[in-house]
Structures are given as structure tokens and as C-alpha cells.
Amino acid sequence: MARFWHVFTVRNLLVVSLAINASFILRLGYETIDIKREQLLTGKRAQGEALPTQRAHLPVSTTSSPSSTPFPGSDRDRVINLDHGDPTMYERFWQQVGEKATIVIPGWQSMSYFSDIGNLCWFLEPEFARQVLRLHKIVGNAVTEDRHIVVGTGSTQLFQAVLYALAPPDAEEPVSVVSAAPYYSSYPAITESLKSGLYRWEGDALSFSKEGQFIELVTSPNNPDGYVRGSVLNKSGGVLVHDFAYYWPQYTPITYPADYDIMLFTVSKTTGHAGMRIGWALVKDREIAKRMVKYIELNSIGVSKDSQLRAAKVFEVVSDSCESSSNTTESLFEFAYHLMMERWQNLRAAVKHSGIFSLPEFSPGFCMFKGRLFEPQPAFAWLKCEEPIEDCERFLRSNKILTRSGRHFGVGLQYVRISLIDRDDNIDLFVERLSNIRKDNLCQHMGE
């Protein structure tokens, strides 16, 4: 009996010891979780006080874009990333708009693949289509009558859909795809990404002399240099695709309603909502539109309904502000127009002060939408470095300014493309830093 109680006591002591330790560890874990939960709630309360008009229907990412990532040290040491055309300058406007652009999507809504089975583009949300037509009518930048609307996941997917739709499936060799240099830097990569036997990138349209069928891409206003452009190839066998991502009154005068067979647009450069990933095409030919829809069906089985509904609401707010208000703080196009005008004025002053850079010169045009004359003020600056600088992108990178080299656009290393649609602090710092690079102190800025 004594041996039994001895064993029982030891075993129980061991169990009790383990239980106490486990309890202590769990308590520490729960206390840590409670502390973190309290910190999170405190942070959310502070965020809610800072942005009283923001509703908490869904958690929203607040991660900064690469261009605004803070670096140790002062602003003088911070890297400015203006390589991408990330339209974060519009954030301030939409913060001011607040609840007007907010939508709530119930959990049961938008569950089906289909949006409108009676429409050629069966995944096109009717409300988005209605708001697209309304906005084009208000701005006057495109003819929409007798056109099919094809919605895509950004203009990138639409561009791929166009290539698929225009390339003859039974051709003996791939159809050539060209665009006049400087052309949009992603055209070559997108065209060649699938290694398709249907089409092939052939480069600069100005030097294209090959016989046979071709697709000419016309971006107007052009990305990267901002000029209004037209077709450069006057030969048979070609089909034109017009990319009008920047044909909006904050960037350029609306001088006529564009009337072409295939026209591409994107939400990202219209309102700044790049994260929605929505673009649309206005297509005259029904068969081409059908093949574009087929490509998107094969590629992604349609386009996000939620994104279309949100884009429709945003477009509704923009159109309402155009029709009902002359206040520049309430109209998206007025807000963006004045912001772009200020940025281009400051940039030109900095370039003039520096003496070693140059920018394109634009002729003013009368804008039918605004009813006034003004010069284009593109989303990108096409900057040229003068001698003795040979590689402009490399030179600016050594001064902690990230840009995109001219070689990506089919031209020389003396050019770079710089985004002017980034946040205010990045643009202001860029302009200040550029103005401090002068002929008389160039040597100290030439190091890596």
C-alpha cells in the first residue's frame, strides 16, 4: 500500500506540474493575443477618427505603393520611384468624395458567371455599360452609336483579345503587329508573351516595310511622349487599333469625338482606380467583338462583376459632378486638370533652371468639353538628357530617381519616361531634386 501511494504521488506531481506549465504558457499566449487585439482595435479606432467618412463594409488594404515606400533618413536620401504609371494622385479627390462613391454588395449578389445573356458580351454588367455610354456622351471623346461594348480585365486583356480576334487562324504566317516609336513599352512584351503563332511583334511602324497583313497600334495621346497621333502606315492589308487610355480632358483637349473601328479605354487612367482592373472596348464589327468575347471567355471566363459594379458607381459620381457642379473640388476632371497643369508648370520651370534636360513642346487645342483653349498636359513626362549624359535612366537612378528608359519604347538611352500621376510628395520632391541638377554642378551628380 505504501508503494502504491508513493507511485501515485510521484505520478500526480508530474501531471500537476505539466498542467501548471501548460496553463502558464496558454495564459501568456492569451494575454499576448489580447494585447495585439487591443493594439489593432486602437489602430482601427484612430484610423476611423482620421477618416470619418470611410465605411467598414470590407477590410481595405492600406499598403503604400512602391513609389511611396519610406526610406531611412531624410527626404534627400529617399528613392523616388516614378517608373510605373500608378495613378495615386487621384486618392485625394476620392477621399473628398467620401460616401458618394461607396457601394455595398450583398453576399448573395453577383454569384453567377452571367450578367446579361442577351448581350453579345454576356459578362458585361448592364449598369456599367450604361455609365460608360453616359460618360462618353458627356465628355464627347468617342462615338458610341452602333458599337459593341466589350469589357475586360484592364486594357491589357483587351489588347490581347484584339490580337486574338484580328489574327486569321488559318494564315500561313503570323500577322505583324507594329506601332510607331516611341510606342507603349508593354506592347512588345504583351504581344510576345504567349509565343502565339497567330501574331508577331515587328517593332516600329515607321520602319515597317513587310508585305502582308498587319495590325497597327495607335496610342493617342501617346504613351510615352504625350503627342496626339494617327496612323503612319498608308498601305493595304492593315487593321488599326486605337488606344485612347489618355484621351480625357485632364490630359489633353477633347477636340473631336473619336470614331474608329476598335477603340480601347481603361478605368485606371480615367478616374485613377487602377486596382479595379477594368477596361472597355468600343468595337464596330460584330464578328470582331464576338471573337474578343471568346478570348476573354477562354482566358478568364468573364470579368469581375464586383469590379464592374464599383466602376459603374465611380463613373456615375464623375458624370453627376460634370452635370451638376462647376466647383473644381467636386468635378474629377477639373480637379485633375488643375493638378496636372500645376505639375507641368513646375516641371518645365525645373527643367529650364537645370539646363541639361528637355521636354516635348505641345500646341494648344480647343477643348469642346471644357470650352477653352489649353496645351496637352500628359500623364507622363518624356524627358531627354542632353550631353554629356549618355544614359538618362542610369543618370537619374544614380540620383535616386527611378524612371523607365527609352530603350523600352523603341528609342535611344537619352530618353526616359516619368510618371506625373503619382502622389504629391513624390512629384514635389522629384521636381525639387531635378532643379538642383545643373550644368555647373553636373560632375557631383554623375556618380553611381
DRENRODO-890987 format. One line per field, with one value per residue (C-alpha): residue number from 1; x negated, y negated, z. Coordinates in steps of 0.05 Angstrom, whole numbers, plus 32768, in hexadecimal, padded with zeros to 4 digits. Each point is the difference from the previous one (the first is absolute). Layout:
num = NUM / ...
east = X / ...
north = Y / ...
up = Z / ...
END
This chain:
num = 1 / 2 / 3 / 4 / 5 / 6 / 7 / 8 / 9 / 10 / 11 / 12 / 13 / 14 / 15 / 16 / 17 / 18 / 19 / 20 / 21 / 22 / 23 / 24 / 25 / 26 / 27 / 28 / 29 / 30 / 31 / 32 / 33 / 34 / 35 / 36 / 37 / 38 / 39 / 40 / 41 / 42 / 43 / 44 / 45 / 46 / 47 / 48 / 49 / 50 / 51 / 52 / 53 / 54 / 55 / 56 / 57 / 58 / 59 / 60 / 61 / 62 / 63 / 64 / 65 / 66 / 67 / 68 / 69 / 70 / 71 / 72 / 73 / 74 / 75 / 76 / 77 / 78 / 79 / 80 / 81 / 82 / 83 / 84 / 85 / 86 / 87 / 88 / 89 / 90 / 91 / 92 / 93 / 94 / 95 / 96 / 97 / 98 / 99 / 100 / 101 / 102 / 103 / 104 / 105 / 106 / 107 / 108 / 109 / 110 / 111 / 112 / 113 / 114 / 115 / 116 / 117 / 118 / 119 / 120 / 121 / 122 / 123 / 124 / 125 / 126 / 127 / 128 / 129 / 130 / 131 / 132 / 133 / 134 / 135 / 136 / 137 / 138 / 139 / 140 / 141 / 142 / 143 / 144 / 145 / 146 / 147 / 148 / 149 / 150 / 151 / 152 / 153 / 154 / 155 / 156 / 157 / 158 / 159 / 160 / 161 / 162 / 163 / 164 / 165 / 166 / 167 / 168 / 169 / 170 / 171 / 172 / 173 / 174 / 175 / 176 / 177 / 178 / 179 / 180 / 181 / 182 / 183 / 184 / 185 / 186 / 187 / 188 / 189 / 190 / 191 / 192 / 193 / 194 / 195 / 196 / 197 / 198 / 199 / 200 / 201 / 202 / 203 / 204 / 205 / 206 / 207 / 208 / 209 / 210 / 211 / 212 / 213 / 214 / 215 / 216 / 217 / 218 / 219 / 220 / 221 / 222 / 223 / 224 / 225 / 226 / 227 / 228 / 229 / 230 / 231 / 232 / 233 / 234 / 235 / 236 / 237 / 238 / 239 / 240 / 241 / 242 / 243 / 244 / 245 / 246 / 247 / 248 / 249 / 250 / 251 / 252 / 253 / 254 / 255 / 256 / 257 / 258 / 259 / 260 / 261 / 262 / 263 / 264 / 265 / 266 / 267 / 268 / 269 / 270 / 271 / 272 / 273 / 274 / 275 / 276 / 277 / 278 / 279 / 280 / 281 / 282 / 283 / 284 / 285 / 286 / 287 / 288 / 289 / 290 / 291 / 292 / 293 / 294 / 295 / 296 / 297 / 298 / 299 / 300 / 301 / 302 / 303 / 304 / 305 / 306 / 307 / 308 / 309 / 310 / 311 / 312 / 313 / 314 / 315 / 316 / 317 / 318 / 319 / 320 / 321 / 322 / 323 / 324 / 325 / 326 / 327 / 328 / 329 / 330 / 331 / 332 / 333 / 334 / 335 / 336 / 337 / 338 / 339 / 340 / 341 / 342 / 343 / 344 / 345 / 346 / 347 / 348 / 349 / 350 / 351 / 352 / 353 / 354 / 355 / 356 / 357 / 358 / 359 / 360 / 361 / 362 / 363 / 364 / 365 / 366 / 367 / 368 / 369 / 370 / 371 / 372 / 373 / 374 / 375 / 376 / 377 / 378 / 379 / 380 / 381 / 382 / 383 / 384 / 385 / 386 / 387 / 388 / 389 / 390 / 391 / 392 / 393 / 394 / 395 / 396 / 397 / 398 / 399 / 400 / 401 / 402 / 403 / 404 / 405 / 406 / 407 / 408 / 409 / 410 / 411 / 412 / 413 / 414 / 415 / 416 / 417 / 418 / 419 / 420 / 421 / 422 / 423 / 424 / 425 / 426 / 427 / 428 / 429 / 430 / 431 / 432 / 433 / 434 / 435 / 436 / 437 / 438 / 439 / 440 / 441 / 442 / 443 / 444 / 445 / 446 / 447 / 448
east = 8000 / 7FC7 / 7FE0 / 8043 / 8006 / 7FB7 / 800B / 8043 / 7FE0 / 7FC7 / 802D / 8031 / 7FC9 / 7FE8 / 8046 / 800C / 7FBD / 800F / 8046 / 7FE4 / 7FCC / 8033 / 8030 / 7FC9 / 7FEC / 8049 / 800B / 7FC4 / 801A / 8046 / 7FE3 / 7FD5 / 803B / 802A / 7FC9 / 7FFA / 804B / 8003 / 7FC9 / 8024 / 8042 / 7FDD / 7FE1 / 8043 / 8021 / 7FCA / 8007 / 804C / 7FF7 / 7FD0 / 802F / 8046 / 8022 / 7FE2 / 802F / 7FE8 / 8027 / 7FC2 / 7FB7 / 7FD9 / 7FB5 / 7FDB / 7FBD / 7FDA / 7FEB / 7FB7 / 7FF6 / 8012 / 7FD9 / 7FDB / 7FB4 / 7FD3 / 7FE6 / 801B / 8024 / 7FBC / 7FEE / 8043 / 8007 / 8038 / 8020 / 8022 / 7FF7 / 8048 / 803E / 8022 / 8037 / 7FFE / 8007 / 804C / 8002 / 800A / 803D / 8022 / 7FF3 / 8025 / 803A / 8008 / 8042 / 8019 / 7FD6 / 800D / 8027 / 8015 / 8003 / 8028 / 7FE3 / 8035 / 7FF6 / 7FD5 / 7FF9 / 800F / 7FCE / 8034 / 8013 / 802B / 800B / 8023 / 7FC1 / 7FC8 / 7FD1 / 8026 / 7FD4 / 800A / 8027 / 803A / 7FF5 / 7FB6 / 8013 / 8033 / 7FCE / 7FCA / 8030 / 8015 / 7FB9 / 7FEB / 803D / 7FF0 / 7FB6 / 8009 / 7FC0 / 801C / 8039 / 8028 / 803A / 8000 / 7FC7 / 7FFA / 7FE3 / 7FCF / 7FE9 / 7FBC / 7FD2 / 7FDC / 7FEC / 7FC8 / 8031 / 8027 / 7FC0 / 7FF4 / 8048 / 7FF9 / 7FC2 / 8025 / 803D / 7FDA / 7FCD / 8019 / 7FFE / 7FEE / 7FCA / 7FBF / 7FD7 / 800E / 801F / 7FD0 / 800D / 7FE0 / 8003 / 7FDB / 7FC5 / 8000 / 8036 / 801F / 7FCA / 802E / 8016 / 7FC5 / 8002 / 804C / 7FFE / 7FC9 / 8015 / 8028 / 7FCF / 803D / 7FFB / 8039 / 7FDB / 7FBA / 7FE3 / 7FDB / 7FED / 8001 / 8037 / 7FD6 / 7FCD / 8030 / 7FFE / 8016 / 8037 / 803F / 8032 / 7FEF / 801E / 7FEB / 8008 / 800F / 7FFC / 801B / 7FEC / 7FC2 / 7FE0 / 7FC8 / 7FF8 / 8046 / 800A / 8043 / 7FF4 / 801E / 7FEF / 7FBC / 8009 / 8025 / 8003 / 8033 / 8007 / 7FFF / 8030 / 7FFC / 8009 / 8007 / 7FEB / 8023 / 7FEC / 7FEB / 8034 / 8021 / 8005 / 7FCF / 7FC8 / 8010 / 8034 / 803C / 8000 / 802E / 8027 / 7FD3 / 8022 / 7FD8 / 800E / 7FDD / 7FF5 / 7FE3 / 800A / 7FEF / 801B / 7FBB / 7FEC / 8047 / 8010 / 7FC0 / 801D / 7FC9 / 800F / 8045 / 7FDF / 8037 / 7FFB / 8031 / 7FFE / 8030 / 8002 / 8026 / 7FFC / 802B / 7FD4 / 7FC1 / 8026 / 8017 / 7FB9 / 7FE8 / 8036 / 7FEB / 7FB8 / 8014 / 802E / 7FC6 / 7FCF / 8027 / 8049 / 8017 / 7FEF / 800C / 8048 / 7FEC / 7FCC / 8032 / 8034 / 7FCD / 7FE8 / 8048 / 800A / 7FBF / 8014 / 8044 / 7FDF / 7FD3 / 8039 / 802C / 7FC9 / 7FF7 / 804A / 8010 / 7FC3 / 7FCD / 7FD9 / 7FBA / 7FFD / 803E / 7FF1 / 7FCD / 7FEA / 7FF8 / 7FDA / 7FD0 / 7FFA / 7FE8 / 7FD2 / 7FDF / 7FFA / 7FDC / 7FD1 / 7FED / 7FF3 / 7FD2 / 7FDD / 7FF3 / 7FE5 / 7FD1 / 7FE8 / 7FF3 / 7FD9 / 7FD7 / 7FEA / 7FEE / 8045 / 8036 / 804A / 8031 / 8023 / 804B / 802F / 803F / 8044 / 8047 / 8023 / 8049 / 800D / 7FE1 / 8010 / 7FBA / 7FBB / 7FC7 / 7FC1 / 7FFC / 7FE6 / 7FF2 / 7FFF / 7FB7 / 7FC4 / 7FD4 / 7FBE / 7FC1 / 7FBB / 7FD0 / 7FB5 / 7FD4 / 8034 / 8005 / 802E / 8038 / 8020 / 7FBE / 7FEE / 8042 / 7FFC / 7FBD / 8026 / 8035 / 8035 / 801C / 801B / 800B / 7FCA / 800E / 7FE6 / 8041 / 8026 / 7FD6 / 7FD3 / 7FBD / 7FE3 / 8002 / 804B / 8028 / 804A / 8014 / 8044 / 8022 / 803E / 7FE0 / 800D / 7FF0 / 7FC5 / 7FDC / 800C / 7FEB / 7FC0 / 7FF0 / 8008 / 7FD6 / 7FC9 / 8001 / 7FF9 / 7FC2 / 7FDB / 7FE0 / 7FC8 / 7FD3 / 8005 / 800A / 7FC0 / 8018 / 8040 / 7FDD / 7FEB / 8022
north = 8000 / 7FD1 / 800E / 7FF1 / 7FBC / 7FF1 / 800E / 7FDB / 7FC3 / 7FFC / 8009 / 7FCD / 7FCE / 8009 / 7FF5 / 7FC4 / 7FE2 / 8009 / 7FE3 / 7FC2 / 7FF4 / 800A / 7FD0 / 7FCC / 8005 / 7FFB / 7FC5 / 7FDC / 8010 / 7FE5 / 7FC2 / 7FF4 / 8009 / 7FD0 / 7FCC / 8006 / 7FFE / 7FC1 / 7FE1 / 8012 / 7FE3 / 7FC1 / 7FF9 / 800A / 7FCD / 7FCE / 800E / 7FF8 / 7FBC / 7FE9 / 8016 / 7FF6 / 8009 / 8045 / 803B / 8042 / 8030 / 8025 / 7FFE / 7FD4 / 8005 / 7FC2 / 8017 / 7FC7 / 8005 / 800D / 7FB7 / 7FE9 / 8033 / 7FDA / 8007 / 7FF2 / 7FBA / 7FBE / 7FF3 / 7FEF / 804A / 801D / 8026 / 7FE6 / 8036 / 7FE0 / 803B / 8019 / 7FD9 / 800C / 7FCB / 7FF2 / 7FB5 / 800D / 801A / 7FBA / 7FF3 / 8041 / 7FF5 / 7FBE / 8023 / 8030 / 8027 / 7FEA / 8035 / 8037 / 803E / 803C / 8044 / 8034 / 8046 / 801E / 7FCE / 800B / 804B / 8017 / 7FFF / 7FDD / 7FB7 / 7FF7 / 803F / 7FD7 / 7FD6 / 8013 / 7FF3 / 802C / 7FEE / 7FB4 / 7FE2 / 7FD6 / 7FC8 / 7FFB / 7FFD / 7FC9 / 7FD6 / 8009 / 7FE5 / 7FC7 / 7FEA / 8002 / 7FD6 / 7FCC / 7FFA / 8008 / 8027 / 803C / 8014 / 8038 / 8009 / 8043 / 801A / 803F / 7FF7 / 8036 / 7FFD / 801C / 8007 / 7FC0 / 7FEA / 8034 / 8039 / 7FDA / 7FF6 / 804B / 800C / 7FD1 / 8024 / 8043 / 7FE4 / 7FE0 / 8037 / 8030 / 8047 / 801F / 7FCF / 801C / 7FD4 / 7FD4 / 7FBD / 7FC6 / 7FD1 / 7FBB / 7FBC / 7FBF / 7FF4 / 7FE9 / 8034 / 8019 / 8029 / 803B / 800C / 802C / 8029 / 800B / 8013 / 8032 / 801A / 803C / 8011 / 8004 / 8017 / 7FD1 / 7FBE / 7FE5 / 7FBE / 7FDC / 7FC0 / 7FB9 / 7FF2 / 7FC8 / 8032 / 8038 / 8015 / 8049 / 8016 / 8022 / 7FF6 / 7FD5 / 7FE0 / 7FB8 / 7FE8 / 7FB6 / 7FE2 / 7FBA / 7FD8 / 802A / 8024 / 7FEC / 7FBD / 7FE3 / 7FED / 8009 / 8034 / 8022 / 803A / 7FFD / 803B / 7FF0 / 8044 / 8038 / 803D / 7FDC / 7FF9 / 7FC6 / 8006 / 7FBE / 7FFC / 7FC4 / 800C / 7FB6 / 7FDE / 7FDE / 7FB5 / 8000 / 8015 / 7FE2 / 7FD5 / 8027 / 7FE6 / 8033 / 8040 / 803A / 802B / 803E / 804A / 8017 / 7FD1 / 8014 / 7FDC / 800E / 7FEC / 7FF8 / 7FC1 / 7FE4 / 7FFE / 801B / 8043 / 802C / 8036 / 800D / 801F / 7FEB / 7FE9 / 7FFE / 8001 / 7FDF / 802E / 7FF3 / 8045 / 8035 / 803B / 7FDF / 7FF1 / 8049 / 801A / 7FD0 / 8019 / 8048 / 7FF1 / 7FE3 / 803B / 802F / 7FD6 / 7FEF / 8016 / 7FB9 / 7FC2 / 7FF2 / 7FE8 / 7FDF / 7FD5 / 7FEE / 7FEB / 7FD6 / 7FE0 / 7FF0 / 7FDC / 7FD9 / 7FEC / 7FEB / 7FD1 / 7FE3 / 7FF4 / 7FE2 / 7FD0 / 7FEB / 7FF2 / 7FDE / 7FDA / 7FCD / 8008 / 8019 / 8027 / 8028 / 800E / 8036 / 7FE4 / 7FB9 / 801A / 802A / 7FCA / 7FCB / 8032 / 8015 / 7FB7 / 7FEF / 803B / 7FF1 / 7FB7 / 8014 / 8035 / 7FD1 / 7FCC / 8034 / 8018 / 7FB8 / 7FF2 / 803F / 7FF4 / 8048 / 801E / 7FF4 / 8010 / 8004 / 7FC1 / 8004 / 7FD4 / 7FEA / 8019 / 7FEC / 8031 / 800B / 801C / 7FC6 / 7FCA / 7FE3 / 8003 / 8023 / 8028 / 804B / 8013 / 804B / 8033 / 800D / 7FD3 / 8015 / 7FE4 / 7FFB / 7FFB / 7FD4 / 800B / 8016 / 802F / 803E / 802C / 7FD7 / 8037 / 8014 / 7FB8 / 7FF2 / 8042 / 7FEA / 7FC4 / 802E / 7FF3 / 803F / 7FF8 / 802B / 7FFF / 7FEC / 8043 / 8020 / 7FD1 / 800E / 7FC3 / 7FEC / 7FFF / 7FB4 / 8003 / 8015 / 8003 / 7FE3 / 8008 / 7FBF / 8020 / 8016 / 7FE2 / 7FB7 / 800C / 802B / 7FCF / 7FC4 / 8022 / 8016 / 7FBA / 7FE3 / 8034 / 7FF6 / 7FB4 / 800A / 8025 / 7FC9 / 7FF9 / 7FDE / 803A / 803A / 8024 / 800D / 8020 / 802E / 8035 / 8042
up = 8000 / 8011 / 7FBC / 7FDE / 8022 / 7FEF / 7FB6 / 8000 / 8020 / 7FCE / 7FC5 / 8018 / 800F / 7FB8 / 7FE4 / 802C / 7FEB / 7FB6 / 8009 / 8024 / 7FCA / 7FC8 / 8023 / 8007 / 7FB7 / 7FE8 / 802D / 7FE3 / 7FBB / 800E / 8021 / 7FC2 / 7FD2 / 802C / 7FFD / 7FB4 / 7FF9 / 8029 / 7FD7 / 7FC0 / 801A / 8018 / 7FBB / 7FDE / 802E / 7FF0 / 7FB6 / 8005 / 8023 / 7FCA / 7FC8 / 801B / 7FBC / 7FF3 / 800A / 8019 / 7FD3 / 7FEB / 8017 / 7FD1 / 7FF3 / 8016 / 7FE6 / 7FDF / 7FB7 / 7FF1 / 7FEF / 8046 / 8028 / 8037 / 8004 / 803B / 8005 / 7FE6 / 7FBF / 7FE2 / 8004 / 7FEB / 7FBF / 7FD4 / 7FD5 / 7FC4 / 7FD1 / 8004 / 7FEC / 8043 / 8002 / 804B / 7FF6 / 7FFD / 8048 / 801C / 7FD4 / 8012 / 804A / 7FF8 / 7FDC / 803B / 8003 / 7FBC / 7FDD / 8033 / 7FED / 802A / 7FDE / 8025 / 8007 / 7FD2 / 7FC8 / 7FC1 / 800B / 7FB9 / 7FC7 / 7FD5 / 8001 / 7FC2 / 7FD7 / 7FCA / 7FF4 / 7FD1 / 803B / 8031 / 803C / 7FF7 / 803A / 7FE4 / 8032 / 7FED / 7FB7 / 800E / 8026 / 7FCA / 7FCB / 802D / 800F / 7FB7 / 7FEE / 8035 / 7FEF / 7FB5 / 7FF5 / 7FDB / 7FD2 / 8021 / 7FD0 / 7FDB / 802B / 802A / 8046 / 8015 / 8048 / 8014 / 803C / 7FF1 / 7FBA / 8001 / 7FF9 / 7FCC / 7FD7 / 8002 / 7FED / 7FC4 / 7FE7 / 8006 / 7FDC / 7FC6 / 7FF2 / 7FCA / 801E / 7FBC / 7FEA / 7FE5 / 802E / 803E / 7FF3 / 800F / 803A / 7FFD / 8020 / 7FF2 / 8030 / 8035 / 800E / 8041 / 8022 / 800F / 7FB8 / 7FEE / 8040 / 7FFE / 7FB6 / 800A / 8045 / 7FE6 / 7FC8 / 7FD3 / 7FB9 / 7FEE / 8007 / 8008 / 8019 / 7FC6 / 8024 / 7FE6 / 7FCE / 7FE1 / 7FE7 / 7FF0 / 7FB7 / 8002 / 7FD1 / 8018 / 8039 / 803B / 803E / 800F / 8048 / 8006 / 8046 / 8004 / 8028 / 7FFB / 803A / 800C / 7FDD / 8005 / 7FB8 / 7FDD / 7FCA / 7FC4 / 7FD3 / 7FDD / 7FD1 / 7FC0 / 7FE1 / 7FF4 / 802C / 8042 / 803A / 8031 / 804B / 8025 / 8049 / 8020 / 8048 / 8007 / 7FD4 / 803B / 800F / 803B / 7FD1 / 7FBC / 7FDC / 7FE7 / 7FB9 / 7FDF / 8011 / 7FEC / 7FCB / 7FF0 / 7FF8 / 8040 / 803B / 8043 / 8043 / 8048 / 8044 / 801E / 7FD9 / 7FFE / 804A / 8020 / 8015 / 7FE6 / 8034 / 7FE3 / 7FC2 / 7FD1 / 7FB8 / 7FC6 / 7FB4 / 7FCF / 7FC4 / 7FBF / 7FE0 / 8021 / 7FEC / 801D / 8040 / 8004 / 7FF8 / 8036 / 802F / 7FEF / 8013 / 8043 / 800C / 7FF3 / 8027 / 803F / 7FF6 / 8002 / 8029 / 8049 / 800C / 8042 / 7FDC / 7FCA / 8033 / 8025 / 7FBF / 7FEE / 8042 / 7FF7 / 7FB9 / 801A / 8032 / 7FCB / 7FCF / 8037 / 8013 / 7FB7 / 7FF8 / 8042 / 8018 / 7FE9 / 8041 / 7FF0 / 8041 / 7FED / 7FB6 / 7FF4 / 7FBD / 801C / 803D / 7FD5 / 7FCA / 8032 / 8023 / 7FBE / 7FEA / 8040 / 7FFB / 7FB8 / 8010 / 8039 / 7FD7 / 7FC6 / 8030 / 801F / 7FBB / 7FEB / 8040 / 7FF8 / 7FB8 / 7FF2 / 7FF2 / 7FCC / 7FF9 / 7FC5 / 7FEB / 7FF2 / 7FD8 / 8023 / 7FE9 / 800D / 802F / 7FF0 / 8045 / 8027 / 7FCD / 8003 / 7FE0 / 8023 / 7FF3 / 800C / 8045 / 7FF9 / 8037 / 7FF1 / 7FF4 / 7FC7 / 8019 / 7FD7 / 8020 / 7FD8 / 7FF8 / 8022 / 801E / 7FD5 / 8028 / 801F / 8028 / 801E / 8010 / 8023 / 8025 / 801C / 801B / 8020 / 7FCB / 7FE0 / 7FB9 / 7FC2 / 7FCB / 7FB8 / 7FE9 / 8018 / 7FD1 / 7FC2 / 8004 / 801D / 8046 / 8004 / 800D / 803D / 8011 / 8043 / 8020 / 8014 / 801E / 8041 / 8045 / 800E / 802E / 7FCD / 7FC6 / 802A / 8017 / 7FB9 / 7FE4 / 8037 / 7FF6 / 7FB4 / 8007 / 802C / 7FC8 / 7FD7 / 7FCD / 8034 / 8031 / 7FD0 / 8014 / 8047 / 7FE4 / 7FCF / 8033 / 8008
END
